Amino acid sequence: GENVEQHPSTLSVQEGDSAVIKCTYSDSASNYFPWYKQELGKGPQLIIDIRSNVGEKKDQRIAVTLNKTAKHFSLHITETQPEDSAVYFCAATYANAGNMLTFGGGTRLMVKP
Amino acid sequence: SQTIHQWPATLVQPVGSPLSLECTVEGTSNPNLYWYRQAAGRGLQLLFYSVGIGQISSEVPQNLSASRPQDRQFILSSKKLLLSDSGFYLCAWKGAGGWQYFGPGTRLTVL
């Protein structure tokens, strides 16, 4: 089955700096990679996703990159703000087959004002 | 648009008592539904998933069970709670594109 590893487990940055969270996956058949943001006491919210037919996707201050050859994908947050502080989860699956999402262990991002 | 509800939002139960958590989805039909548990400061552990009414798959053997009595209703139950059942329980449904949408969660404390 799929295995997803996520690093770092905690990340502290100064407001305005960039933050990068990295994930690796094991199953080369995986073709869908979502990222979730979980604020304290709330359910995870989908913030961005990428499919294996593209290498990068951007949405305002967040972007995700995918390297299929190396089987890793990353979340980039630029110009971080205190409200970006949360736990971020990456996940991977072979979407067409209706498989389960496999989640990484999560990264706690702290943005210091 | 689709909406997912969970209740109760918080629950404090004594050890050995029963449990029933409910999840309902609006705005979609025949969704795949999931129950996850999240221990404090930890990742997401998939407990059960369902592809249709009466169809339940268990990912982890434990003190919990799940049922799907209606198309858009998913229930998590226990006959006797253990201390280790404490955690944040999340229900999710899966969209056509593969992504999962999570509910607001239920925080369960077993004392």
Chai-1 contact restraints between the chains, C-beta under 6 A:
chainA,res_idxA,chainB,res_idxB,connection_type,confidence,min_distance_angstrom,max_distance_angstrom,comment,restraint_id
A,Y32,B,G98,contact,1.0,0.0,6.0,A-B,restraint_1
A,P34,B,W99,contact,1.0,0.0,6.0,A-B,restraint_2
A,G43,B,L90,contact,1.0,0.0,6.0,A-B,restraint_3
A,G43,B,F102,contact,1.0,0.0,6.0,A-B,restraint_4
A,G43,B,G103,contact,1.0,0.0,6.0,A-B,restraint_5
A,G43,B,P104,contact,1.0,0.0,6.0,A-B,restraint_6
A,G43,B,G105,contact,1.0,0.0,6.0,A-B,restraint_7
A,P44,B,F102,contact,1.0,0.0,6.0,A-B,restraint_8
A,L46,B,W99,contact,1.0,0.0,6.0,A-B,restraint_9
A,A95,B,G98,contact,1.0,0.0,6.0,A-B,restraint_10
A,L101,B,Q100,contact,1.0,0.0,6.0,A-B,restraint_11
A,F103,B,G43,contact,1.0,0.0,6.0,A-B,restraint_12
A,F103,B,L44,contact,1.0,0.0,6.0,A-B,restraint_13
A,G105,B,G43,contact,1.0,0.0,6.0,A-B,restraint_14
A,G106,B,G43,contact,1.0,0.0,6.0,A-B,restraint_15
